[in-house]
Amino acid sequence: MQPNYRLVGANTRSSAHATDAPAGGRYVHCPYYIPESSPLATNEGAVGPRDSELRAYRPARIGSLGTPRVVGLWGQSPLTGVRGSYASVGSNNSHHRVSSYATDSSSDASPSSAVAYPAADLDNVVLLPTRPLLKALAKECRPSPPWCVGRVVPSVLADEVLLFHLFTAPMPEEEASRRSCTASMEAVLQQVWPGASLQPAGATAAGQNTTKGATLHFYATGTSDASQEQTQQWIQAANERGAQVNFIRDDRDLPCAVVVDSHSGHRCCIRYGDKAVAALAETSALLSVRVAANPVTRAVFNTLLALLNQNKILDDGGTARSMLSGEAVAIMLLAVVNSYDSSDVPDAGRVLLDFFLTFGFESYFNPIQSSVNVKGFGTPTAKKHPNAQLSVLDPVNEEVNVTAQVDRVSGIQAVFNYCYTALSQYAQVNSNLHRAQSALSTVIGGEPYWVRVLRYHQLHVEPYYSLIQLKRPLLVQYL
């Protein structure tokens, strides 16, 4: 499927992705770099990510990124009553399938050999996340994907992206685990370099949801290139706290310690040494302000991480340099966001679609000829690293390619191409003919998330708790 274009007059100003068009016109994709006065360049008036109140939708003109009017086909939102708007809230082939829990009718989901519990004991039965129970839960919650359980499935993509972000946001116990892990790793570091501290970097600085098992990315201040004696001291101090340390080089060829904390289950990638602060401090601050501090860009960023992780092309652990890192994804997202006109205020759904449109089609971004520049596509950036398959420039030092070792770029592009096509087709098909549970579930499988639904029930979080309580008599049969 080739992307749709918008034909404009011959006198229209220059564009990043302009190609020859009939009758003297041309096709427009990306315009100019976003000014500081733009709503997308500030966080004023933004609400918290858990704020459920969405203000009225103010329809924008056709997007400056050239997204066709697919977005206009999304119906009225049952979640908010209006179309979601950015202005209102200031792995391999897994993308081809939806949750198998909801569709699998194998014997795993049969209660034929189940234990019968007296009615009085039902409330005392602990619902363990066994495979049969999770499959039964998915079947009982049909047609809702895990992030829409207990709610009407939004008909607006922007609303569903925000809902998915809320669903995958860290629980209180996960946030406490992250803080504990960070404090523990910082204490270990200070045994080697007194006065050292950890600062968020990469995906962590950009606002990645630090759920259980997520990798935390830091750069260390007050450190130097480690000698052999300091390396052994670091390993010993980490082992005393139940952690293991491996030393590698990261995407920038900086020394990096990968620390696995057995208590919290987190993995920490700590960049250290004489060059760490100079290489990462400004970029991390930019990602924190432009991505993490903005509810819409942060929601889209975490949706992209979930998608790439399921397709096994995300380097979440910081050790697979041939895959896309979270930092690279954040820079690519900012390049899309910074390509909008100052008067064009997209919602989360349009930003996600424009990301897929831009990086899913060579007519919009050709990795052989161009580099990804955080300033956007208003002025195309010629490829600065011809020997690399993908060139994503560091926002501070454009001579640095944060994807120098990434390969299989054609496969990554195919994933984004599929996602754009699937979401576009979902928007154009009558709702009675939809085969997927929701728009987002056409590209993100729900299998890994039913365990999270069960955990929300155990924590008495609504609406998950009330819904599962109603279905408890049936679910206990699958234990």
BELVENUR-V52384 format. One record per residue. N is the residue number from 1. RES is the residue in one letter. PHI is phi in whole degrees, -180 to 180 (* if undefined). PSI is psi in radians with two decimals (none if undefined). OMEGA is omega as a letter, one per 40 degrees, with the letter a starting at -180 (999 if undefined). Layout:
N:RES:PHI:PSI:OMEGA / N:RES:PHI:PSI:OMEGA
This chain:
1:M:*:2.20:i / 2:Q:-88:2.56:a / 3:P:-69:2.64:i / 4:N:-81:2.60:i / 5:Y:-124:2.84:i / 6:R:-110:2.18:a / 7:L:-90:2.22:i / 8:V:-124:2.99:a / 9:G:-68:2.89:a / 10:A:-69:-0.39:a / 11:N:-89:0.04:i / 12:T:-65:2.52:a / 13:R:-67:2.89:a / 14:S:-62:2.71:a / 15:S:-138:2.75:a / 16:A:-69:-0.64:a / 17:H:-121:1.01:i / 18:A:-95:2.33:i / 19:T:-129:2.86:a / 20:D:-63:2.45:i / 21:A:-134:2.79:a / 22:P:-66:2.76:i / 23:A:59:0.55:i / 24:G:78:-0.02:i / 25:G:-85:-3.02:i / 26:R:-156:2.84:a / 27:Y:-94:2.34:a / 28:V:-114:2.35:i / 29:H:-118:-1.40:a / 30:C:-108:2.32:i / 31:P:-94:-2.13:a / 32:Y:-103:2.92:i / 33:Y:-64:2.42:a / 34:I:-70:2.25:i / 35:P:-75:2.86:a / 36:E:-64:-0.41:a / 37:S:-80:-0.14:a / 38:S:-68:2.60:i / 39:P:-59:-0.47:i / 40:L:-79:-0.18:a / 41:A:-103:0.18:a / 42:T:-141:2.79:i / 43:N:-113:0.22:a / 44:E:-66:2.34:i / 45:G:81:0.02:a / 46:A:-71:2.58:i / 47:V:-106:2.92:i / 48:G:-67:2.74:a / 49:P:-66:-0.28:i / 50:R:-102:0.13:i / 51:D:-73:2.15:a / 52:S:-94:-0.06:a / 53:E:-90:2.13:i / 54:L:-115:2.29:a / 55:R:-80:3.06:a / 56:A:-64:2.57:a / 57:Y:-81:2.30:i / 58:R:-110:1.83:a / 59:P:-59:2.35:i / 60:A:-100:2.84:i / 61:R:-71:3.10:i / 62:I:-54:2.35:a / 63:G:-61:2.54:i / 64:S:-69:-0.30:i / 65:L:-82:-0.08:i / 66:G:84:0.23:i / 67:T:-60:2.21:i / 68:P:-63:2.98:a / 69:R:-75:0.63:i / 70:V:-64:-0.69:a / 71:V:-61:-0.59:a / 72:G:-69:-0.23:a / 73:L:-83:-0.24:i / 74:W:-70:2.36:a / 75:G:-75:-3.01:i / 76:Q:-70:2.47:a / 77:S:-81:2.17:i / 78:P:-72:-0.25:a / 79:L:-78:-0.70:a / 80:T:-122:-0.28:a / 81:G:86:-0.13:i / 82:V:-138:2.93:i / 83:R:-68:2.41:i / 84:G:-68:2.53:i / 85:S:-143:2.56:i / 86:Y:-58:-0.64:a / 87:A:-67:-0.34:a / 88:S:-84:-0.25:a / 89:V:-135:0.38:i / 90:G:-18:none:999 / 91:S:*:-2.46:a / 92:N:10:-1.28:a / 93:N:-116:0.36:a / 94:S:-69:-0.27:i / 95:H:-74:-0.11:i / 96:H:-89:-0.07:a / 97:R:-138:2.68:i / 98:V:-98:-3.05:a / 99:S:-58:2.14:i / 100:S:-73:-0.35:i / 101:Y:-62:-0.61:a / 102:A:-82:-0.27:a / 103:T:-119:-0.31:a / 104:D:-74:2.21:a / 105:S:-114:0.49:a / 106:S:-71:3.07:a / 107:S:-67:-0.27:i / 108:D:-60:-0.52:a / 109:A:-97:0.23:a / 110:S:-94:2.29:i / 111:P:-90:0.31:a / 112:S:-61:-0.56:a / 113:S:-108:0.40:a / 114:A:-77:2.76:i / 115:V:-85:2.34:i / 116:A:-89:2.17:i / 117:Y:-102:2.44:i / 118:P:-59:2.56:a / 119:A:-58:-0.61:a / 120:A:-68:-0.36:a / 121:D:-98:-0.02:a / 122:L:-60:-0.69:a / 123:D:-69:-0.32:a / 124:N:-92:-0.13:a / 125:V:-80:2.21:i / 126:V:-84:2.18:i / 127:L:-82:1.74:a / 128:L:-85:2.51:a / 129:P:-77:1.07:i / 130:T:-78:2.79:a / 131:R:-61:-0.81:i / 132:P:-60:-0.70:a / 133:L:-68:-0.72:a / 134:L:-66:-0.65:i / 135:K:-67:-0.67:i / 136:A:-66:-0.69:i / 137:L:-62:-0.77:i / 138:A:-63:-0.68:i / 139:K:-67:-0.71:a / 140:E:-71:-0.48:a / 141:C:-90:-0.06:i / 142:R:-56:2.42:e / 143:P:-97:0.37:a / 144:S:-83:2.34:i / 145:P:-72:2.93:a / 146:P:-55:-0.69:a / 147:W:-76:-0.09:i / 148:C:-114:0.17:a / 149:V:-60:2.30:i / 150:G:82:0.03:i / 151:R:-130:2.84:i / 152:V:-75:2.32:a / 153:V:-63:2.15:a / 154:P:-62:2.46:i / 155:S:-92:-0.05:i / 156:V:-107:2.18:a / 157:L:-59:-0.70:a / 158:A:-59:-0.73:i / 159:D:-65:-0.67:a / 160:E:-70:-0.62:i / 161:V:-62:-0.78:i / 162:L:-65:-0.67:i / 163:L:-67:-0.69:i / 164:F:-63:-0.69:i / 165:H:-64:-0.74:i / 166:L:-64:-0.69:a / 167:F:-65:-0.65:a / 168:T:-94:0.06:i / 169:A:-65:2.63:a / 170:P:-60:2.35:i / 171:M:-73:2.84:i / 172:P:-53:-0.70:a / 173:E:-68:-0.59:i / 174:E:-72:-0.66:i / 175:E:-67:-0.70:i / 176:A:-65:-0.67:i / 177:S:-64:-0.70:i / 178:R:-64:-0.79:a / 179:R:-63:-0.70:i / 180:S:-64:-0.75:i / 181:C:-64:-0.76:i / 182:T:-62:-0.78:i / 183:A:-64:-0.70:a / 184:S:-66:-0.77:a / 185:M:-69:-0.58:i / 186:E:-69:-0.65:i / 187:A:-65:-0.67:i / 188:V:-63:-0.78:a / 189:L:-62:-0.65:a / 190:Q:-72:-0.28:i / 191:Q:-73:-0.36:i / 192:V:-96:-0.79:i / 193:W:-127:1.65:i / 194:P:-56:2.33:a / 195:G:92:-0.08:i / 196:A:-72:2.68:i / 197:S:-144:2.80:a / 198:L:-107:2.33:i / 199:Q:-123:2.45:a / 200:P:-63:2.48:a / 201:A:-139:2.88:i / 202:G:56:-2.31:a / 203:A:-63:-0.60:i / 204:T:-65:-0.73:i / 205:A:-66:-0.54:a / 206:A:-81:-0.03:i / 207:G:98:0.46:i / 208:Q:-60:2.37:i / 209:N:-67:2.07:a / 210:T:-90:1.19:i / 211:T:-76:3.07:a / 212:K:-58:2.27:i / 213:G:86:-0.06:a / 214:A:-71:2.67:i / 215:T:-88:2.32:i / 216:L:-101:2.31:a / 217:H:-112:2.26:a / 218:F:-138:2.80:i / 219:Y:-121:2.55:a / 220:A:-102:2.30:i / 221:T:-96:2.71:i / 222:G:72:0.49:i / 223:T:-122:3.00:i / 224:S:-137:3.02:i / 225:D:-61:2.21:a / 226:A:-75:2.33:i / 227:S:-80:3.00:i / 228:Q:-62:-0.65:i / 229:E:-66:-0.73:i / 230:Q:-68:-0.61:i / 231:T:-62:-0.80:i / 232:Q:-65:-0.65:i / 233:Q:-65:-0.69:i / 234:W:-64:-0.80:i / 235:I:-62:-0.77:a / 236:Q:-65:-0.77:i / 237:A:-64:-0.66:i / 238:A:-69:-0.73:i / 239:N:-62:-0.61:i / 240:E:-65:-0.42:i / 241:R:-102:0.26:i / 242:G:75:0.55:a / 243:A:-125:2.72:i / 244:Q:-118:2.53:a / 245:V:-125:2.34:i / 246:N:-127:2.53:a / 247:F:-111:2.23:a / 248:I:-138:-3.06:i / 249:R:-115:2.41:a / 250:D:-91:-2.94:a / 251:D:-61:-0.49:i / 252:R:-93:0.12:a / 253:D:66:0.52:i / 254:L:-89:2.60:i / 255:P:-65:2.38:a / 256:C:-140:2.33:i / 257:A:-104:2.14:i / 258:V:-99:1.92:a / 259:V:-110:2.18:i / 260:V:-105:2.03:a / 261:D:-92:1.98:a / 262:S:-70:-0.43:a / 263:H:-74:-0.81:a / 264:S:-94:-0.34:a / 265:G:82:0.00:a / 266:H:-82:2.66:i / 267:R:-111:2.33:i / 268:C:-116:2.25:i / 269:C:-106:1.92:a / 270:I:-111:1.98:i / 271:R:-85:2.29:a / 272:Y:-138:3.07:i / 273:G:110:3.12:a / 274:D:-64:-0.53:a / 275:K:-100:-0.09:a / 276:A:-63:-0.84:a / 277:V:-64:-0.81:a / 278:A:-62:-0.60:a / 279:A:-81:-0.49:a / 280:L:-120:-0.38:a / 281:A:-61:-0.90:a / 282:E:-68:-0.73:i / 283:T:-63:-0.75:i / 284:S:-64:-0.69:i / 285:A:-64:-0.69:i / 286:L:-63:-0.80:i / 287:L:-64:-0.63:i / 288:S:-64:-0.71:a / 289:V:-79:-0.78:a / 290:R:-85:-0.44:a / 291:V:-112:-1.05:a / 292:A:-65:-0.64:a / 293:A:-82:-0.10:a / 294:N:-108:2.09:a / 295:P:-57:-0.65:a / 296:V:-75:-0.88:a / 297:T:-65:-0.59:i / 298:R:-67:-0.70:i / 299:A:-64:-0.76:i / 300:V:-65:-0.71:i / 301:F:-59:-0.82:a / 302:N:-70:-0.53:i / 303:T:-65:-0.73:i / 304:L:-64:-0.71:i / 305:L:-62:-0.73:i / 306:A:-63:-0.75:i / 307:L:-63:-0.85:a / 308:L:-67:-0.60:i / 309:N:-66:-0.72:i / 310:Q:-66:-0.53:i / 311:N:-89:0.07:i / 312:K:58:0.74:i / 313:I:-126:0.29:i / 314:L:-109:2.26:i / 315:D:-87:1.34:a / 316:D:-75:-0.54:a / 317:G:-84:-0.16:i / 318:G:80:0.18:a / 319:T:-119:-0.26:a / 320:A:-101:1.50:a / 321:R:-71:-0.22:i / 322:S:-82:-0.08:i / 323:M:-108:2.94:i / 324:L:-73:2.29:i / 325:S:-87:2.78:i / 326:G:-61:-0.61:i / 327:E:-63:-0.74:i / 328:A:-63:-0.71:i / 329:V:-62:-0.73:i / 330:A:-63:-0.71:i / 331:I:-67:-0.72:i / 332:M:-63:-0.69:i / 333:L:-65:-0.75:i / 334:L:-64:-0.60:i / 335:A:-62:-0.66:i / 336:V:-70:-0.85:a / 337:V:-61:-0.70:a / 338:N:-77:0.06:i / 339:S:-96:-0.09:i / 340:Y:-78:2.62:i / 341:D:-63:2.70:i / 342:S:-63:-0.44:a / 343:S:-89:-0.07:a / 344:D:-101:2.01:a / 345:V:-117:1.64:a / 346:P:-82:2.74:i / 347:D:-93:-3.13:a / 348:A:-63:-0.60:i / 349:G:-65:-0.75:i / 350:R:-69:-0.68:i / 351:V:-61:-0.75:i / 352:L:-64:-0.80:i / 353:L:-62:-0.72:a / 354:D:-67:-0.58:i / 355:F:-63:-0.84:i / 356:F:-64:-0.69:a / 357:L:-65:-0.75:a / 358:T:-67:-0.87:a / 359:F:-96:0.04:i / 360:G:-99:-0.15:a / 361:F:-135:2.26:a / 362:E:-64:-0.42:i / 363:S:-67:-0.33:i / 364:Y:-100:-0.77:i / 365:F:-140:2.05:i / 366:N:-104:1.88:a / 367:P:-66:-0.28:i / 368:I:-78:-0.52:a / 369:Q:-107:-0.39:a / 370:S:-128:2.75:i / 371:S:-108:2.71:i / 372:V:-88:2.06:i / 373:N:-114:2.34:a / 374:V:-61:-0.34:i / 375:K:-71:-0.22:i / 376:G:107:-3.03:a / 377:F:-105:0.26:i / 378:G:-60:-0.73:i / 379:T:-120:1.89:a / 380:P:-57:2.46:i / 381:T:-105:2.03:i / 382:A:-62:2.60:a / 383:K:-63:2.18:a / 384:K:-92:-0.26:a / 385:H:-128:1.40:a / 386:P:-63:-0.39:a / 387:N:-85:-0.11:a / 388:A:-99:2.50:i / 389:Q:-66:-0.62:a / 390:L:-134:2.32:a / 391:S:-119:1.83:i / 392:V:-114:1.98:a / 393:L:-82:2.44:i / 394:D:-63:2.33:a / 395:P:-61:-0.49:a / 396:V:-93:-0.75:a / 397:N:-122:1.74:a / 398:E:-71:-0.11:i / 399:E:-80:-0.21:a / 400:V:-96:2.23:i / 401:N:-103:2.00:a / 402:V:-81:-0.01:i / 403:T:-125:0.67:a / 404:A:-61:-0.58:a / 405:Q:-101:0.04:a / 406:V:-68:2.29:i / 407:D:-123:-3.04:a / 408:R:56:0.69:a / 409:V:-64:-0.61:i / 410:S:-62:-0.63:i / 411:G:-68:-0.71:i / 412:I:-63:-0.76:i / 413:Q:-64:-0.63:i / 414:A:-65:-0.64:i / 415:V:-62:-0.83:a / 416:F:-66:-0.64:i / 417:N:-61:-0.82:i / 418:Y:-61:-0.77:a / 419:C:-62:-0.76:i / 420:Y:-63:-0.77:a / 421:T:-63:-0.78:a / 422:A:-64:-0.78:a / 423:L:-68:-0.66:i / 424:S:-65:-0.79:a / 425:Q:-67:-0.65:i / 426:Y:-61:-0.67:a / 427:A:-70:-0.44:a / 428:Q:-96:-0.20:a / 429:V:-90:2.48:i / 430:N:-57:2.43:a / 431:S:-59:-0.48:i / 432:N:-72:-0.26:a / 433:L:-105:0.06:a / 434:H:-67:2.33:i / 435:R:-96:-0.49:i / 436:A:-82:2.80:a / 437:Q:-71:-0.56:i / 438:S:-160:3.06:i / 439:A:-62:-0.86:a / 440:L:-68:-0.51:a / 441:S:-73:-0.10:i / 442:T:-73:-0.36:a / 443:V:-122:-0.28:i / 444:I:-123:2.09:i / 445:G:-74:2.57:a / 446:G:-93:-0.10:a / 447:E:-52:-0.83:a / 448:P:-69:-0.19:a / 449:Y:-102:-0.12:i / 450:W:-69:-0.50:i / 451:V:-62:-0.64:i / 452:R:-68:-0.65:i / 453:V:-59:-0.78:i / 454:L:-64:-0.65:i / 455:R:-68:-0.67:i / 456:Y:-61:-0.64:i / 457:H:-64:-0.76:a / 458:Q:-64:-0.50:i / 459:L:-90:0.08:i / 460:H:61:0.66:i / 461:V:-89:2.25:i / 462:E:-87:2.64:e / 463:P:-89:0.12:a / 464:Y:-65:-0.70:a / 465:Y:-63:-0.87:a / 466:S:-64:-0.71:a / 467:L:-65:-0.81:a / 468:I:-71:-0.53:i / 469:Q:-61:-0.67:i / 470:L:-66:-0.56:a / 471:K:-97:0.04:a / 472:R:-56:-0.80:a / 473:P:-55:-0.59:i / 474:L:-80:-0.72:a / 475:L:-67:-0.60:a / 476:V:-65:-0.32:i / 477:Q:-69:-0.29:a / 478:Y:-98:0.07:i / 479:L:-78:none:999
